[in-house]
């Protein structure tokens, strides 16, 4: 179990003195609490794998310090840290049996015989690998190999944190769900700090207690899935989280309300004033889930033209036009609207997030 | 579902079959033909059946040459394979040094084989050769023209110099194919350098090593030019290997019958050993695959 502190960590892959622009990871401070399940979520190239490799010791950061339980381990190699890592590519030692694979980290650290056997069987039971123990590791399917990789991390009693770098990418979709559940179970029973890197928000939102959204080397927002969904701190989070993401409509202010396509839209209290103070271009964000249809000419309602309608099972996703901007909304199945139709929608104030220069104004 | 059969595809193979027939099969059959006849003159041939085979297989000089050849091939394999693997592991994965290293490593392979023999013949001379003079200067008595052991060592060193780069290049390519994740995972598992070699690198190199062993075995078993230019088979017949012995028969003495018989035996011996090596190295892989 361990608390991981990141103090001013930054990294550039350039050699010698590195210009600001080449930093893959901009300076960041963060704390990962003991026993938590964290997800590092972000698009490709945002620096999440770099950060993971810094935590595990495979990469030495250009700047900053990493603390494990208060101890500075920045200079320590991975084998001296109590950290395990599972990679995107399933790593198993082909020539050994599954049992020997799981025993490998223990034997390398000098444990022998009955102690090794007891621990390996315990972990194999936890991961449903007991039947596979005597088999050769070569030729097993990808999901079993990833379980073995995870097992090799869990088998060490002193392991402080398990880092996973997009481990489910190579797994078949139907097995992915099972493996995610197994991972959650393992975390709940062992309470090891878990750091999970992914670009798939479903994985992040279902696995983690806290999600850290990254973009272009910076941490954009860190919070629970609920917080990220309902109260995004940045345009990027609004857009990235959610399927589809948040609607982002450029707007202006008129007194206490926002103005969209010449219509006034009420805002939560005090937001307009704070937005004026913050300055910068204004964007009104609202999730498709919260856009509601309204009666024509109702107060606060806006005229739109319905465009494409996609059937998504229990609801329909409608892409409408509000002035010049697209507006997505979700309607229940069987709602009587057709493409090309003119309609009215209202944007409830409690679900509106106003962004000034990209940052949320609350 | 029944796969449709199309016999016309055999016509596509026909040109290759013709070429191979004329360039390989027909000459081979000619050799078989000679091996069962006594050729006294251009038009005088007598069928002698298996007489040449019996004579050749009982020849004590042949046994000597075969023994020397076996020792040579095994020594070559024993030195070059581990040395090649070690060289491949020393090379960095990428960068300028790796590229330069590969070029330098490949240079011995580019030299024509008789030139290789000539280089070492002069290099190892105890009167004017750099190596010969240096070794003698250090106090060790060294003369490859006079002492059999010195001749053997020189021939071996020459072969190692000439052919280890092939093994090293093959193993380097094999090592480059191992994904980084394996090394990273092994580091995190606390594996020692030796354990990484045993459990990750060696298994991944198995395919490449099969090729390297087969190639080196076959080539060293057939070796002719380099030792011939270096020592001429001497001193005496200390470094006369099988191919040189055979050539002496066919070209020197023009005794085509026994030479042809010997050629066939030679061919079959190489075939047998290659088969043994190949089966040994690939059986374990096939078992695991099941």
Interface residues (C-beta under 8 A of the other chain):
Chain A: X56 X58 X77 X78 X79 X83 X84 X85 X87 X88 X89 X91 X93 X94 X95 X96 X104 X105 X108 X109 X136 X138 X139 X149 X152 X153
Chain B: X179 X181 X182 X184 X185 X187 X188 X189 X190 X191 X192 X195 X199 X200 X203 X288 X289
